[in-house]
Amino acid sequence: MTLLSVDTGVVNGARVGSGIMVAASASGTAPVERERRGGREAMRATVLEEARRIVVGEGPDALTVRRLADRLGCSTIIVYRMFDGKQGVVDALYLDAFGRLEADLSALRRTGDPRADLLRLTVAYRNGALERPDDYRLMFDRGYLGIEPSEAARERTNQSFAILCAAVARLGDLGPHTPQYVAGLVWSAVHGAVLLELGGLLPSVRQPHGLRLLVGAVLDGLHIDGRGQPAAEGRVQGRRVRDSVSTRAVEPGSSPA
């Protein structure tokens, strides 16, 4: 493994200038060329990908700064400079996983049917979990990595929840309930179903049909028909929800059950 270099150093026998260098690939791509194409962000992605491989292949307990540096063939100082230790690596993995989830949800295009759009959103959530089960565990299993993401990193989850809240706000009349309350119930139902499916405990339930029935049952139980509201009003309310969503999906006493 080619050593990664910080500032001025030697890579493959050649002195390089400032910047963190990415190790040469098996195909022989020159480190300098890789730096030009990606620079620091490429290096960061390389470190996180290696950290993810350690977690998936060797288990969360194997993820240490020393182990990560050994796998990359570099000094621990590189990892510390980029992530400030294991906590920073864990936070970065956590944020990266949520970034992928948000990309999945944000990629869906709105239609004139808010209820159908909400169902499609939950199906995209489920599909992302099946495609990236380790990311899903990292995001929602607090004990998975043996070290919790920082409070600042956990704040990032609000952005994903706000996407769901905005979709709920488009349903129209929610009765006495807030979008956050309804979104919290929908998320709880979907999350439970996804965990059971990931564990192979729902072999007789055909998905995503079962998921659609589940979300429909939540809405019907709250007497929400989801016929929507004028598009302009929906957009304004959606923006308000994104701005005001709190760190808790359901606050005690905020809305009747």
Helices and strands as residue ranges (DSSP letters): E 9-11, E 14-16, H 31-58, G 60-62, H 65-72, H 76-83, H 86-106, H 114-131, H 133-140, H 151-154, H 157-169, H 179-198, H 209-221, H 231-244
